[in-house]
Amino acid sequence: MNAVIQGEWTEITVRHSRFISRAFYCPSSKIFEQILHHATEHWPKATHYVWAYVIKPGDERMTDDGEPTGTAGPPTLNLLQKRHLIQTAIVTVRYFGGIKLGTGGLVHAYQDAAANALSHAQLGHEEDVMTVILDIPYSEWGRTENFLMTKNISYRVDFQDDVHIECDIPTKTSTSILNTLRNDVAPHLHLHQAQQRTAIVPNII
């Protein structure tokens, strides 16, 4: 199943009402509380803050936030379900433009706003990965960075006495990747930790 990794605020206008939407990576309800707080601070005094999220199938929530029942939250949640998305939230902020849209108009507006948010989001998928923590000397960082980018391996780096790297390597290729790193790319690397987990990794377009 897919999930949003990163999104951006997008906007459509329907009969003078502004519908401002964004898709978020949302691995838990606790994280969603932070997302909603960010949205209300970023877009103050909006008429409605409509949202829906899916953590996993069966762990789903949504709200119409004062819109007529079933016209805002359900269309947003339905889109997440149709796209088979997990660990994903969509927030749509509405500034009322003075013209009522009617029930059907609201459903279409919130559907379109949510779809627009997803079209501007980066998606990823669940994959078993080996999270590896290692240190390498600065002299081997350039080759290592190029190798990780070529293999589309996500990583976090911290420049200390040596270069401290944490990266997520697909489990199915982890042995060959680590062997290549040790033997050809960074022969002086020091491996601290390797732990298997399920992660959301970017889709390759």
N, C-alpha and C positions, 0 to 999 in steps of 0.2 A: 504494500500500500504506500501511497505517496503522502508527503507532508510539505507544508510551506517552510522553507528555511529562512527566507527574508522577504519582506514586502516593502511597499512604499505607499504614501498617501496618494489617492487618485480621486478625481472628482467628475461627476456628471451633473448637469442642470436639467431639471424637468419642470417646465412651467414656472420658472423663477425660483423654485426650491433647489437648494444645493444639497447633493448627496455625496459626502466625502467618505471614502472607504479605504480600508487597508487590511491586508491579510497578515497574520502573525504566526510565528512558530509558538506553539502553546502546549508544552508537555504536561501541564497540571493545572488544576483549578486555582492553585495558589499563584502560579505565574499569570493566570488570566486576570486576577485581581490587580496585579501591577500593570498589565496591559490596559485595562479599563481606566485605571487612575491616570495613566499617561495620556489616554485619549481625551478624557474630560479636562485635563489641564491644558493640553495642546489646542483643543477646540472648545473654549469656554462659551457658556451661555447658548449652547445649541438647543434646538427645540426637542430633539430626540437623540438618544444614544442607543442604537439598535445593535445587537450582537448575537452571535451564535458560535459555538465551538464544539469540536469533536476531539476528545482525548484518545478514545478508542471506541470501536463499535459498542454501543450501549452506555457509554459514558459521554453524554451529550447534553448541552443546555442551550437555551436561547431566550430572548426576550423581545417583545414588541415595544417596550418602553413608552407606553402611552398611545401608540398608533392603534387603530382598530384591530381587534383580535385576529391574528392569523395573517396580517398583511405585511409584516416586516421580518420578525424573527424566523417563522417557519420557512419562508422562501429562501432565506439565507442559509439556514440549516440544511434544507433540501438540496441546495447546490453543493454544499460540502459532502453530503452523502452520495450524490450522483457522481461526483468526481472521485469518490473512494479516498477521501482525505482523512488523515488522522493527525493528532497533535497540531491542529490548526484552528485558529480563530479568525473571524472576520468581524470588524467593527465598522458600522456605518453611522456617521454623524449627519443629522439633517438640520438644516436651517430653513425654516418654513418661508416660502416666498409669497404668501398671501393668497394663493389659489389652491383650493382643495382638489386633490387628484382622484378621489373616489377609491373604492376598494380595489378594483382591478388596476387602476393606475398606480396605486401604492405597491401592489405586488410586483408589477413589472419594473417599477423604479428601483425597488430594493434588490430584485434579481439582477438587474443590469448593473447596479452599483457594485454588488458583490462579485459578479463576473468580471467587471473591470478591474477590481482589486486583484483577483487571481491572475488575470492576464499580465499584470505587472509584477508578479511575485516569482521568486526563484523556488523551484520545487526540488525535493529530494525524495529518496526512497529508503525504506528500512533495509539494512544489510548487516550481517555479522562481520564485525571488525575486530582487529587486534589493536588495542591502544598501547602504543609503545613509547616509552620515555628513554631518551638517550642523550648523551653528551658527545660533542665532536670538537676538535680544535678549529679555531677560526680559519685556518688555512684550507680546511676541507668544506667550509660552509657553502661556498659558491657552487661547487659541484653537487653537493647534497641538495641544495635548494632547487637547482635545475632538474635534478633527477625526480624529486618529489612532485614538482609541477608537471613534468612530462608524464608521470604516472597518474596524475589527477588525484594525488593523495593530500587530504587536508592536514594542516599542521599548525601548531602554535609554537612560537619561538621566543626565547628569553636570552638576551646576551649577558652572560655572567663571565666568570673566569674562562669558561669554555662556552660554546653555543649549546644551550639547553633546548631540546626539541621534544614536543609531544605530538605524535601523529597517529592517525587512524588508518590502518592498513587493512584492506579486505582480507578476511580470514583465509579465503581460498587461495590467495596469492602471497600470504604473509611470509611463508618460508623462502620462496624465491626472491622476494623483495629484500628481505633482511640479508640473505646471502649475497646479493648483488651489492648492497650497501657496504657490507663488511669487506668483501673481496675486491671490489672495483671502484667504489665511489668514495668511501670514508673508512679506510682500513684502521684508523685509530679511534673509531667510535667506541663508546662505552655504553652498554645496554643496562639500564637500571631496572626496568620493569616492563612486563608484557602481560596484558590482561584482556580477555575476550569479553565482548559485550555487543549488544545490538545498538546501532546508531542510525541517525538519518544522514545520508550522504548525498551530495548534489547529483542530480540527473545530468548525464552527458548528452548535450544536444548535437 
